[in-house]
């Protein structure tokens, strides 16, 4: 039997793309993980989550294990609403959908907004899993470069004006990570945020704001696009993966009611009642602000260790952006194919993600790599940079 002959045409087209997770290197044992975009083991609150599970089952017994689940499921939505409100985003229950992490949120947004003819605008570089998702729905994209101040909105405006003048389709939406972007660590300036919202209004497109790292500011957090939005054009995607635990798979979309209703229509996973009620119990019993401050302090120190090592050890030709929060530093090594260099780096005991995986046109990322300071210990970060600097220095000879 030819299984593929039964697939729909859009599935056949999607399966021609690179498989999901192809960007993820096979890391040797004892390799320093500067590739890992997730929290260090000691930052995951395993004991607090264990206590939350015990308390939940002691109080509610079998309820959280049924389809309908615990009353705490509604409590989780209220907790996220409160958190959003503290950041200037007041949304009703009907304007909030809890998802299985940010990736499901991105996929649901793509599912309700994209078709084969739709155009997606996005940053270059951008989050590689978002690229994978959008490629399942359309082949039409606009890539706008990122500099040290985030998305270059002047270039976006020029692109939009040219497309309108030439009768080309305008984007259905723009996908952006405006705060501590993955992979560059950059943050969109206040002026550019305002400009982006003006462009969305003038050219009638939506903005998908991925805010996965938004609460991990080393100093002050910028205003979210959602909090600045007066027209309901911003669909705000958030997650507890970076501030609690990625395996809990708690994310959300905050958006106008009609967008949430459409996403809910196609979300057929019964909301994972045990995970939701466990997270609600966890949040009930911790000081979330205190936890955030601990994470911010830890990542600030780890980032400082990485930047100091880069400055002290790397050849002077190597450059990087200085992040103000989040997980990542974005490094350029002129004249070096970082994808080809990865095997040598891992043989030396350090891993990273080659820059090509963050671009639609992978050639644009040839000289770049993403380093994560979230997972490794400070001494490992410094040693990893030392190993990379040695390789880069040898390649330059």
C-alpha atoms as a printed R data frame, in Angstrom:
    type eleno elety resid chain resno       x      y      z
1   ATOM     1    CA   UNK     A     1   0.000  0.000  0.000
2   ATOM     2    CA   UNK     A     2   1.211  3.482 -0.885
3   ATOM     3    CA   UNK     A     3   0.341  5.481  2.227
4   ATOM     4    CA   UNK     A     4   1.365  8.769  0.617
5   ATOM     5    CA   UNK     A     5  -1.314  8.385 -2.046
6   ATOM     6    CA   UNK     A     6  -3.911  8.927  0.690
7   ATOM     7    CA   UNK     A     7  -2.379 12.138  2.010
8   ATOM     8    CA   UNK     A     8  -4.034 15.463  1.221
9   ATOM     9    CA   UNK     A     9  -2.190 17.754 -1.193
10  ATOM    10    CA   UNK     A    10  -1.179 20.204  1.516
11  ATOM    11    CA   UNK     A    11   0.297 17.379  3.614
12  ATOM    12    CA   UNK     A    12   2.244 16.068  0.630
13  ATOM    13    CA   UNK     A    13   3.659 19.544  0.117
14  ATOM    14    CA   UNK     A    14   4.529 19.980  3.811
15  ATOM    15    CA   UNK     A    15   6.343 16.628  3.942
16  ATOM    16    CA   UNK     A    16   8.768 17.893  1.295
17  ATOM    17    CA   UNK     A    17  10.185 20.333  3.851
18  ATOM    18    CA   UNK     A    18  13.053 19.404  6.160
19  ATOM    19    CA   UNK     A    19  11.836 17.220  9.044
20  ATOM    20    CA   UNK     A    20  11.128 18.840 12.428
21  ATOM    21    CA   UNK     A    21  14.126 19.137 14.726
22  ATOM    22    CA   UNK     A    22  16.730 18.670 11.991
23  ATOM    23    CA   UNK     A    23  18.570 21.652 13.455
24  ATOM    24    CA   UNK     A    24  19.169 19.836 16.757
25  ATOM    25    CA   UNK     A    25  22.711 18.408 16.959
26  ATOM    26    CA   UNK     A    26  23.398 14.949 18.368
27  ATOM    27    CA   UNK     A    27  25.404 16.004 21.402
28  ATOM    28    CA   UNK     A    28  28.249 13.733 22.567
29  ATOM    29    CA   UNK     A    29  28.467 12.856 26.248
30  ATOM    30    CA   UNK     A    30  30.341 15.400 28.413
31  ATOM    31    CA   UNK     A    31  29.940 18.123 25.785
32  ATOM    32    CA   UNK     A    32  29.376 21.655 27.098
33  ATOM    33    CA   UNK     A    33  25.843 22.519 26.031
34  ATOM    34    CA   UNK     A    34  25.913 26.062 24.735
35  ATOM    35    CA   UNK     A    35  23.258 24.907 22.286
36  ATOM    36    CA   UNK     A    36  20.545 24.183 24.869
37  ATOM    37    CA   UNK     A    37  17.668 26.662 24.918
38  ATOM    38    CA   UNK     A    38  16.199 25.473 28.185
39  ATOM    39    CA   UNK     A    39  16.798 26.015 31.910
40  ATOM    40    CA   UNK     A    40  19.609 24.439 33.892
41  ATOM    41    CA   UNK     A    41  18.538 21.454 36.033
42  ATOM    42    CA   UNK     A    42  18.967 23.366 39.290
43  ATOM    43    CA   UNK     A    43  16.561 26.064 38.068
44  ATOM    44    CA   UNK     A    44  13.686 23.643 37.463
45  ATOM    45    CA   UNK     A    45  11.507 23.565 40.617
46  ATOM    46    CA   UNK     A    46  11.151 19.793 40.766
47  ATOM    47    CA   UNK     A    47  10.584 19.580 44.516
48  ATOM    48    CA   UNK     A    48   7.977 22.339 44.481
49  ATOM    49    CA   UNK     A    49   6.191 20.636 41.579
50  ATOM    50    CA   UNK     A    50   6.351 17.317 43.428
51  ATOM    51    CA   UNK     A    51   4.747 18.996 46.453
52  ATOM    52    CA   UNK     A    52   2.093 20.546 44.204
53  ATOM    53    CA   UNK     A    53   1.169 17.120 42.804
54  ATOM    54    CA   UNK     A    54   0.940 15.626 46.291
55  ATOM    55    CA   UNK     A    55  -1.219 18.497 47.569
56  ATOM    56    CA   UNK     A    56  -3.452 18.383 44.494
57  ATOM    57    CA   UNK     A    57  -4.120 14.641 44.750
58  ATOM    58    CA   UNK     A    58  -4.537 14.760 48.532
59  ATOM    59    CA   UNK     A    59  -7.191 17.465 48.210
60  ATOM    60    CA   UNK     A    60  -8.947 16.380 45.021
61  ATOM    61    CA   UNK     A    61  -8.056 12.684 44.704
62  ATOM    62    CA   UNK     A    62  -9.147 11.506 41.239
63  ATOM    63    CA   UNK     A    63 -10.607 14.769 39.915
64  ATOM    64    CA   UNK     A    64  -7.467 16.054 38.147
65  ATOM    65    CA   UNK     A    65  -7.115 12.684 36.407
66  ATOM    66    CA   UNK     A    66 -10.491 12.843 34.625
67  ATOM    67    CA   UNK     A    67 -11.427 14.457 31.309
68  ATOM    68    CA   UNK     A    68 -13.155 17.415 32.984
69  ATOM    69    CA   UNK     A    69 -10.366 17.729 35.504
70  ATOM    70    CA   UNK     A    70  -9.911 19.910 38.541
71  ATOM    71    CA   UNK     A    71 -11.567 23.241 39.403
72  ATOM    72    CA   UNK     A    72  -8.002 24.522 39.449
73  ATOM    73    CA   UNK     A    73  -7.984 24.484 35.627
74  ATOM    74    CA   UNK     A    74 -10.057 27.671 35.726
75  ATOM    75    CA   UNK     A    75  -7.731 28.974 38.429
76  ATOM    76    CA   UNK     A    76  -4.743 28.647 36.073
77  ATOM    77    CA   UNK     A    77  -6.447 30.857 33.515
78  ATOM    78    CA   UNK     A    78  -7.114 33.449 36.232
79  ATOM    79    CA   UNK     A    79  -3.481 33.301 37.334
80  ATOM    80    CA   UNK     A    80  -2.283 33.933 33.798
81  ATOM    81    CA   UNK     A    81  -4.826 36.738 33.376
82  ATOM    82    CA   UNK     A    82  -3.482 38.356 36.543
83  ATOM    83    CA   UNK     A    83   0.085 38.027 35.318
84  ATOM    84    CA   UNK     A    84  -0.788 39.578 31.965
85  ATOM    85    CA   UNK     A    85  -2.657 42.411 33.690
86  ATOM    86    CA   UNK     A    86   0.436 43.226 35.758
87  ATOM    87    CA   UNK     A    87   2.245 43.730 32.471
88  ATOM    88    CA   UNK     A    88  -0.430 46.017 31.018
89  ATOM    89    CA   UNK     A    89  -2.438 43.381 29.123
90  ATOM    90    CA   UNK     A    90  -5.977 43.099 30.457
91  ATOM    91    CA   UNK     A    91  -7.833 40.239 28.786
92  ATOM    92    CA   UNK     A    92 -11.078 38.455 29.580
93  ATOM    93    CA   UNK     A    93 -11.402 34.684 29.879
94  ATOM    94    CA   UNK     A    94 -12.847 34.668 26.378
95  ATOM    95    CA   UNK     A    95  -9.709 36.392 25.098
96  ATOM    96    CA   UNK     A    96  -7.282 33.813 26.493
97  ATOM    97    CA   UNK     A    97  -6.568 30.251 25.364
98  ATOM    98    CA   UNK     A    98  -4.245 27.953 27.319
99  ATOM    99    CA   UNK     A    99  -2.134 25.810 24.985
100 ATOM   100    CA   UNK     A   100   0.443 23.031 25.160
101 ATOM   101    CA   UNK     A   101   3.375 25.401 25.127
102 ATOM   102    CA   UNK     A   102   4.119 28.257 22.741
103 ATOM   103    CA   UNK     A   103   4.602 25.921 19.752
104 ATOM   104    CA   UNK     A   104   0.988 24.746 19.847
105 ATOM   105    CA   UNK     A   105  -0.070 28.375 20.134
106 ATOM   106    CA   UNK     A   106   1.959 29.288 17.035
107 ATOM   107    CA   UNK     A   107   0.531 26.322 15.134
108 ATOM   108    CA   UNK     A   108  -3.060 27.172 16.086
109 ATOM   109    CA   UNK     A   109  -2.543 30.778 14.983
110 ATOM   110    CA   UNK     A   110  -1.097 29.557 11.684
111 ATOM   111    CA   UNK     A   111  -3.966 27.104 11.246
112 ATOM   112    CA   UNK     A   112  -6.681 29.758 11.518
113 ATOM   113    CA   UNK     A   113  -4.902 32.521  9.601
114 ATOM   114    CA   UNK     A   114  -2.873 30.894  6.828
115 ATOM   115    CA   UNK     A   115  -3.674 29.217  3.556
116 ATOM   116    CA   UNK     A   116  -1.631 28.449  0.458
117 ATOM   117    CA   UNK     A   117  -1.905 32.019 -0.806
118 ATOM   118    CA   UNK     A   118  -1.176 33.808  2.472
119 ATOM   119    CA   UNK     A   119   2.020 35.787  2.974
120 ATOM   120    CA   UNK     A   120   3.879 35.690  6.305
121 ATOM   121    CA   UNK     A   121   6.308 38.431  7.302
122 ATOM   122    CA   UNK     A   122   8.995 37.515  9.804
123 ATOM   123    CA   UNK     A   123  12.339 38.511 11.220
124 ATOM   124    CA   UNK     A   124  15.626 37.321  9.768
125 ATOM   125    CA   UNK     A   125  16.866 35.470 11.723
126 ATOM   126    CA   UNK     A   126  13.913 34.011 13.620
127 ATOM   127    CA   UNK     A   127  12.824 31.067 15.796
128 ATOM   128    CA   UNK     A   128  13.481 27.912 13.780
129 ATOM   129    CA   UNK     A   129  10.425 25.995 15.024
130 ATOM   130    CA   UNK     A   130   8.152 28.833 13.950
131 ATOM   131    CA   UNK     A   131   9.753 28.557 10.508
132 ATOM   132    CA   UNK     A   132   8.981 24.836 10.493
133 ATOM   133    CA   UNK     A   133   5.348 25.505 11.412
134 ATOM   134    CA   UNK     A   134   4.706 28.228  8.848
135 ATOM   135    CA   UNK     A   135   6.224 26.104  6.066
136 ATOM   136    CA   UNK     A   136   3.431 23.589  6.681
137 ATOM   137    CA   UNK     A   137   0.845 26.151  5.586
138 ATOM   138    CA   UNK     A   138   2.319 28.479  2.945
139 ATOM   139    CA   UNK     A   139   5.316 29.071  0.690
140 ATOM   140    CA   UNK     A   140   5.038 32.858  0.676
141 ATOM   141    CA   UNK     A   141   7.263 34.875  3.024
142 ATOM   142    CA   UNK     A   142   8.808 38.258  3.607
143 ATOM   143    CA   UNK     A   143  12.034 38.300  5.653
144 ATOM   144    CA   UNK     A   144  13.061 41.530  7.354
145 ATOM   145    CA   UNK     A   145  16.554 41.815  8.881
146 ATOM   146    CA   UNK     A   146  17.192 42.263 12.599
147 ATOM   147    CA   UNK     A   147  19.925 44.557 13.921
148 ATOM   148    CA   UNK     A   148  21.020 45.382 17.476
149 ATOM   149    CA   UNK     A   149  17.730 47.263 18.008
150 ATOM   150    CA   UNK     A   150  15.503 44.445 16.786
151 ATOM   151    CA   UNK     A   151  13.363 44.224 13.655
152 ATOM   152    CA   UNK     A   152  14.300 46.965 11.184
153 ATOM   153    CA   UNK     A   153  10.881 48.519 10.775
154 ATOM   154    CA   UNK     A   154  12.115 51.035  8.205
155 ATOM   155    CA   UNK     A   155  12.998 48.136  5.907
156 ATOM   156    CA   UNK     A   156   9.622 46.553  6.629
157 ATOM   157    CA   UNK     A   157   7.888 49.801  5.648
158 ATOM   158    CA   UNK     A   158   9.882 49.963  2.410
159 ATOM   159    CA   UNK     A   159   8.971 46.343  1.573
160 ATOM   160    CA   UNK     A   160   5.281 46.920  2.312
161 ATOM   161    CA   UNK     A   161   5.169 50.096  0.206
162 ATOM   162    CA   UNK     A   162   6.846 48.369 -2.755
163 ATOM   163    CA   UNK     A   163   4.488 45.394 -2.573
164 ATOM   164    CA   UNK     A   164   1.447 47.647 -2.450
165 ATOM   165    CA   UNK     A   165   2.705 49.740 -5.364
166 ATOM   166    CA   UNK     A   166   3.393 46.621 -7.439
167 ATOM   167    CA   UNK     A   167   0.065 44.988 -6.626
168 ATOM   168    CA   UNK     A   168   1.630 42.155 -4.627
169 ATOM   169    CA   UNK     A   169  -0.079 40.496 -1.684
170 ATOM   170    CA   UNK     A   170   0.531 42.070  1.699
171 ATOM   171    CA   UNK     A   171   1.261 39.884  4.721
172 ATOM   172    CA   UNK     A   172  -1.574 38.240  6.625
173 ATOM   173    CA   UNK     A   173   0.544 38.700  9.731
174 ATOM   174    CA   UNK     A   174   4.041 39.483 10.942
175 ATOM   175    CA   UNK     A   175   5.609 37.058 13.401
176 ATOM   176    CA   UNK     A   176   8.035 38.676 15.829
177 ATOM   177    CA   UNK     A   177   9.882 37.985 19.059
178 ATOM   178    CA   UNK     A   178  10.343 41.634 20.032
179 ATOM   179    CA   UNK     A   179  11.797 41.069 23.496
180 ATOM   180    CA   UNK     A   180  15.090 39.167 23.989
181 ATOM   181    CA   UNK     A   181  14.687 37.582 20.595
182 ATOM   182    CA   UNK     A   182  15.545 34.002 19.743
183 ATOM   183    CA   UNK     A   183  18.231 33.701 18.399
184 ATOM   184    CA   UNK     A   184  19.768 37.188 18.550
185 ATOM   185    CA   UNK     A   185  18.868 38.245 22.097
186 ATOM   186    CA   UNK     A   186  17.938 41.685 20.747
187 ATOM   187    CA   UNK     A   187  15.029 43.827 21.939
188 ATOM   188    CA   UNK     A   188  12.846 45.989 19.719
189 ATOM   189    CA   UNK     A   189  13.138 49.631 20.754
190 ATOM   190    CA   UNK     A   190  10.123 51.636 21.928
191 ATOM   191    CA   UNK     A   191  10.157 53.770 18.766
192 ATOM   192    CA   UNK     A   192  10.230 50.704 16.542
193 ATOM   193    CA   UNK     A   193   7.405 49.085 18.515
194 ATOM   194    CA   UNK     A   194   5.275 52.148 17.905
195 ATOM   195    CA   UNK     A   195   6.270 52.205 14.233
196 ATOM   196    CA   UNK     A   196   5.420 48.507 13.828
197 ATOM   197    CA   UNK     A   197   1.929 49.018 15.228
198 ATOM   198    CA   UNK     A   198   1.432 51.984 12.898
199 ATOM   199    CA   UNK     A   199   2.482 49.877  9.913
200 ATOM   200    CA   UNK     A   200   0.090 47.089 10.937
201 ATOM   201    CA   UNK     A   201  -2.736 49.591 10.974
202 ATOM   202    CA   UNK     A   202  -1.753 51.310  7.718
203 ATOM   203    CA   UNK     A   203  -1.200 48.089  5.765
204 ATOM   204    CA   UNK     A   204  -3.865 46.035  7.547
205 ATOM   205    CA   UNK     A   205  -1.951 43.053  8.899
206 ATOM   206    CA   UNK     A   206  -1.851 41.274 12.261
207 ATOM   207    CA   UNK     A   207   1.115 40.929 14.599
208 ATOM   208    CA   UNK     A   208   1.976 37.638 16.280
209 ATOM   209    CA   UNK     A   209   3.989 38.619 19.353
210 ATOM   210    CA   UNK     A   210   5.983 35.681 20.729
211 ATOM   211    CA   UNK     A   211   6.886 36.722 24.271
212 ATOM   212    CA   UNK     A   212   8.484 33.502 25.555
213 ATOM   213    CA   UNK     A   213  11.407 35.382 27.148
214 ATOM   214    CA   UNK     A   214   9.619 38.610 28.046
215 ATOM   215    CA   UNK     A   215   9.803 38.222 31.825
216 ATOM   216    CA   UNK     A   216  13.531 37.453 31.882
217 ATOM   217    CA   UNK     A   217  14.809 41.024 31.726
218 ATOM   218    CA   UNK     A   218  18.176 41.765 33.268
219 ATOM   219    CA   UNK     A   219  16.926 45.256 34.081
220 ATOM   220    CA   UNK     A   220  13.595 46.775 32.987
221 ATOM   221    CA   UNK     A   221  11.143 44.874 30.780
222 ATOM   222    CA   UNK     A   222   9.856 46.861 27.786
223 ATOM   223    CA   UNK     A   223   6.175 47.348 27.098
224 ATOM   224    CA   UNK     A   224   4.692 44.458 25.174
225 ATOM   225    CA   UNK     A   225   3.202 45.112 21.762
226 ATOM   226    CA   UNK     A   226  -0.072 43.732 23.121
227 ATOM   227    CA   UNK     A   227  -0.175 46.354 25.874
228 ATOM   228    CA   UNK     A   228   0.382 49.098 23.268
229 ATOM   229    CA   UNK     A   229  -2.186 47.750 20.795
230 ATOM   230    CA   UNK     A   230  -5.357 49.854 20.438
231 ATOM   231    CA   UNK     A   231  -6.928 47.987 17.497
232 ATOM   232    CA   UNK     A   232  -6.830 44.324 18.545
233 ATOM   233    CA   UNK     A   233  -4.196 43.493 15.926
234 ATOM   234    CA   UNK     A   234  -1.740 41.771 18.278
235 ATOM   235    CA   UNK     A   235  -2.038 38.084 19.130
236 ATOM   236    CA   UNK     A   236   0.207 37.667 22.165
237 ATOM   237    CA   UNK     A   237   1.839 34.267 22.743
238 ATOM   238    CA   UNK     A   238   3.349 33.433 26.123
239 ATOM   239    CA   UNK     A   239   4.702 30.449 28.000
240 ATOM   240    CA   UNK     A   240   5.761 29.196 31.420
241 ATOM   241    CA   UNK     A   241   8.441 26.991 29.860
242 ATOM   242    CA   UNK     A   242  11.259 29.460 30.442
243 ATOM   243    CA   UNK     A   243  10.215 30.551 33.940
244 ATOM   244    CA   UNK     A   244   8.902 27.290 35.449
245 ATOM   245    CA   UNK     A   245   9.495 24.065 33.479
246 ATOM   246    CA   UNK     A   246   9.317 23.310 29.739
247 ATOM   247    CA   UNK     A   247   8.015 19.773 30.262
248 ATOM   248    CA   UNK     A   248   4.807 21.088 31.839
249 ATOM   249    CA   UNK     A   249   3.825 22.443 28.402
250 ATOM   250    CA   UNK     A   250   1.891 25.498 29.561
251 ATOM   251    CA   UNK     A   251   1.533 28.272 27.010
252 ATOM   252    CA   UNK     A   252  -1.206 30.623 25.862
253 ATOM   253    CA   UNK     A   253  -2.572 33.013 23.272
254 ATOM   254    CA   UNK     A   254  -4.118 36.308 24.340
255 ATOM   255    CA   UNK     A   255  -6.088 37.899 21.517
256 ATOM   256    CA   UNK     A   256  -9.431 39.286 20.413
257 ATOM   257    CA   UNK     A   257 -12.320 36.920 21.156
258 ATOM   258    CA   UNK     A   258 -12.976 35.875 17.550
259 ATOM   259    CA   UNK     A   259  -9.362 34.708 17.119
260 ATOM   260    CA   UNK     A   260  -9.511 32.744 20.373
261 ATOM   261    CA   UNK     A   261 -12.827 31.122 19.449
262 ATOM   262    CA   UNK     A   262 -11.447 29.989 16.094
263 ATOM   263    CA   UNK     A   263  -8.346 28.480 17.719
264 ATOM   264    CA   UNK     A   264 -10.413 26.754 20.397
265 ATOM   265    CA   UNK     A   265 -12.527 25.228 17.606
266 ATOM   266    CA   UNK     A   266  -9.517 23.273 16.353
267 ATOM   267    CA   UNK     A   267  -7.781 22.587 19.673
268 ATOM   268    CA   UNK     A   268  -8.775 18.992 20.411
269 ATOM   269    CA   UNK     A   269  -6.461 17.990 23.266
270 ATOM   270    CA   UNK     A   270  -8.908 18.394 26.197
271 ATOM   271    CA   UNK     A   271  -6.565 20.958 27.793
272 ATOM   272    CA   UNK     A   272  -4.348 18.443 29.652
273 ATOM   273    CA   UNK     A   273  -6.233 18.705 32.950
274 ATOM   274    CA   UNK     A   274  -3.542 17.125 35.149
275 ATOM   275    CA   UNK     A   275  -0.753 19.416 33.933
276 ATOM   276    CA   UNK     A   276  -2.979 22.505 34.181
277 ATOM   277    CA   UNK     A   277  -4.204 21.747 37.686
278 ATOM   278    CA   UNK     A   278  -0.672 20.880 38.837
279 ATOM   279    CA   UNK     A   279   0.639 24.191 37.526
280 ATOM   280    CA   UNK     A   280  -2.207 26.097 39.175
281 ATOM   281    CA   UNK     A   281  -1.416 24.410 42.498
282 ATOM   282    CA   UNK     A   282   2.275 25.208 42.081
283 ATOM   283    CA   UNK     A   283   1.555 28.882 41.364
284 ATOM   284    CA   UNK     A   284  -0.767 29.079 44.381
285 ATOM   285    CA   UNK     A   285   2.039 28.086 46.692
286 ATOM   286    CA   UNK     A   286   5.069 30.069 45.547
287 ATOM   287    CA   UNK     A   287   6.093 33.707 45.420
288 ATOM   288    CA   UNK     A   288   6.257 34.084 41.641
289 ATOM   289    CA   UNK     A   289   7.941 37.491 41.748
290 ATOM   290    CA   UNK     A   290  10.640 36.083 43.990
291 ATOM   291    CA   UNK     A   291  11.204 33.225 41.562
292 ATOM   292    CA   UNK     A   292  11.402 35.603 38.607
293 ATOM   293    CA   UNK     A   293  13.959 37.759 40.407
294 ATOM   294    CA   UNK     A   294  16.079 34.663 41.123
295 ATOM   295    CA   UNK     A   295  15.949 33.643 37.457
296 ATOM   296    CA   UNK     A   296  16.755 37.148 36.242
297 ATOM   297    CA   UNK     A   297  19.719 37.407 38.597
298 ATOM   298    CA   UNK     A   298  21.026 33.963 37.601
299 ATOM   299    CA   UNK     A   299  20.730 34.561 33.870
300 ATOM   300    CA   UNK     A   300  22.189 38.068 34.198
301 ATOM   301    CA   UNK     A   301  25.278 36.576 35.855
302 ATOM   302    CA   UNK     A   302  25.564 33.743 33.327
303 ATOM   303    CA   UNK     A   303  25.220 36.163 30.426
304 ATOM   304    CA   UNK     A   304  27.875 38.430 31.933
305 ATOM   305    CA   UNK     A   305  30.227 35.452 32.218
306 ATOM   306    CA   UNK     A   306  29.652 34.583 28.557
307 ATOM   307    CA   UNK     A   307  30.120 38.148 27.313
308 ATOM   308    CA   UNK     A   308  33.277 38.601 29.398
309 ATOM   309    CA   UNK     A   309  34.716 35.379 27.997
310 ATOM   310    CA   UNK     A   310  33.859 36.378 24.430
311 ATOM   311    CA   UNK     A   311  35.529 39.753 24.947
312 ATOM   312    CA   UNK     A   312  38.620 38.305 26.592
313 ATOM   313    CA   UNK     A   313  39.217 35.196 24.471
314 ATOM   314    CA   UNK     A   314  37.673 35.459 21.013
315 ATOM   315    CA   UNK     A   315  39.662 36.834 18.058
316 ATOM   316    CA   UNK     A   316  38.919 40.506 17.417
317 ATOM   317    CA   UNK     A   317  37.172 39.700 14.116
318 ATOM   318    CA   UNK     A   318  34.357 37.933 15.996
319 ATOM   319    CA   UNK     A   319  31.352 40.106 16.928
320 ATOM   320    CA   UNK     A   320  28.119 39.638 18.852
321 ATOM   321    CA   UNK     A   321  24.992 41.397 20.073
322 ATOM   322    CA   UNK     A   322  24.694 42.196 23.778
323 ATOM   323    CA   UNK     A   323  21.387 40.785 25.116
324 ATOM   324    CA   UNK     A   324  19.352 42.606 27.759
325 ATOM   325    CA   UNK     A   325  17.579 39.450 28.879
326 ATOM   326    CA   UNK     A   326  16.482 36.002 27.773
327 ATOM   327    CA   UNK     A   327  18.721 33.023 27.011
328 ATOM   328    CA   UNK     A   328  20.895 33.740 23.973
329 ATOM   329    CA   UNK     A   329  23.863 35.523 22.439
330 ATOM   330    CA   UNK     A   330  24.211 35.817 18.654
331 ATOM   331    CA   UNK     A   331  27.754 35.586 17.336
332 ATOM   332    CA   UNK     A   332  29.235 36.313 13.901
333 ATOM   333    CA   UNK     A   333  32.498 34.692 12.814
334 ATOM   334    CA   UNK     A   334  33.480 36.251  9.456
335 ATOM   335    CA   UNK     A   335  34.640 33.808  6.817
336 ATOM   336    CA   UNK     A   336  33.656 30.698  8.803
337 ATOM   337    CA   UNK     A   337  30.870 28.253  7.950
338 ATOM   338    CA   UNK     A   338  29.549 27.550 11.439
339 ATOM   339    CA   UNK     A   339  27.620 24.472 10.282
340 ATOM   340    CA   UNK     A   340  30.853 22.903  9.035
341 ATOM   341    CA   UNK     A   341  32.680 23.980 12.215
342 ATOM   342    CA   UNK     A   342  30.163 22.256 14.511
343 ATOM   343    CA   UNK     A   343  31.631 18.752 14.192
344 ATOM   344    CA   UNK     A   344  35.053 20.013 15.211
345 ATOM   345    CA   UNK     A   345  33.562 21.983 18.080
346 ATOM   346    CA   UNK     A   346  31.715 18.957 19.438
347 ATOM   347    CA   UNK     A   347  34.871 16.862 19.107
348 ATOM   348    CA   UNK     A   348  36.536 19.488 21.301
349 ATOM   349    CA   UNK     A   349  33.637 19.266 23.756
350 ATOM   350    CA   UNK     A   350  31.348 22.241 23.069
351 ATOM   351    CA   UNK     A   351  28.049 22.532 21.168
352 ATOM   352    CA   UNK     A   352  26.073 25.408 19.651
353 ATOM   353    CA   UNK     A   353  23.359 25.923 17.022
354 ATOM   354    CA   UNK     A   354  24.612 26.997 13.565
355 ATOM   355    CA   UNK     A   355  23.037 30.221 12.372
356 ATOM   356    CA   UNK     A   356  21.721 28.803  9.105
357 ATOM   357    CA   UNK     A   357  18.799 27.130 10.869
358 ATOM   358    CA   UNK     A   358  17.272 30.505 11.790
359 ATOM   359    CA   UNK     A   359  16.900 31.823  8.231
360 ATOM   360    CA   UNK     A   360  14.591 31.054  5.329
361 ATOM   361    CA   UNK     A   361  17.637 31.447  3.092
362 ATOM   362    CA   UNK     A   362  20.108 29.377  5.071
363 ATOM   363    CA   UNK     A   363  23.084 30.965  3.285
364 ATOM   364    CA   UNK     A   364  22.353 34.164  5.216
365 ATOM   365    CA   UNK     A   365  23.241 32.410  8.456
366 ATOM   366    CA   UNK     A   366  26.487 30.799  7.297
367 ATOM   367    CA   UNK     A   367  28.764 32.952  9.482
368 ATOM   368    CA   UNK     A   368  26.537 33.039 12.562
369 ATOM   369    CA   UNK     A   369  25.919 30.832 15.568
370 ATOM   370    CA   UNK     A   370  23.632 30.941 18.581
371 ATOM   371    CA   UNK     A   371  25.064 30.461 22.049
372 ATOM   372    CA   UNK     A   372  22.870 29.776 25.060
373 ATOM   373    CA   UNK     A   373  23.888 30.840 28.565
374 ATOM   374    CA   UNK     A   374  20.759 29.374 30.197
375 ATOM   375    CA   UNK     A   375  21.823 25.762 30.716
376 ATOM   376    CA   UNK     A   376  25.552 25.465 31.375
377 ATOM   377    CA   UNK     A   377  27.247 26.521 34.617
378 ATOM   378    CA   UNK     A   378  29.350 29.707 34.530
379 ATOM   379    CA   UNK     A   379  32.663 27.828 34.575
380 ATOM   380    CA   UNK     A   380  31.400 25.620 31.727
381 ATOM   381    CA   UNK     A   381  30.357 28.680 29.746
382 ATOM   382    CA   UNK     A   382  33.843 30.170 30.035
383 ATOM   383    CA   UNK     A   383  35.482 26.857 29.132
384 ATOM   384    CA   UNK     A   384  33.117 26.442 26.173
385 ATOM   385    CA   UNK     A   385  34.029 29.893 24.847
386 ATOM   386    CA   UNK     A   386  37.716 29.041 25.300
387 ATOM   387    CA   UNK     A   387  37.270 25.889 23.210
388 ATOM   388    CA   UNK     A   388  35.404 27.788 20.484
389 ATOM   389    CA   UNK     A   389  37.984 30.573 20.439
390 ATOM   390    CA   UNK     A   390  40.773 28.022 19.951
391 ATOM   391    CA   UNK     A   391  38.967 26.508 16.949
392 ATOM   392    CA   UNK     A   392  38.168 29.898 15.430
393 ATOM   393    CA   UNK     A   393  41.759 31.016 15.926
394 ATOM   394    CA   UNK     A   394  43.057 27.924 14.154
395 ATOM   395    CA   UNK     A   395  40.651 28.431 11.253
396 ATOM   396    CA   UNK     A   396  41.876 32.008 10.839
397 ATOM   397    CA   UNK     A   397  45.514 30.954 10.412
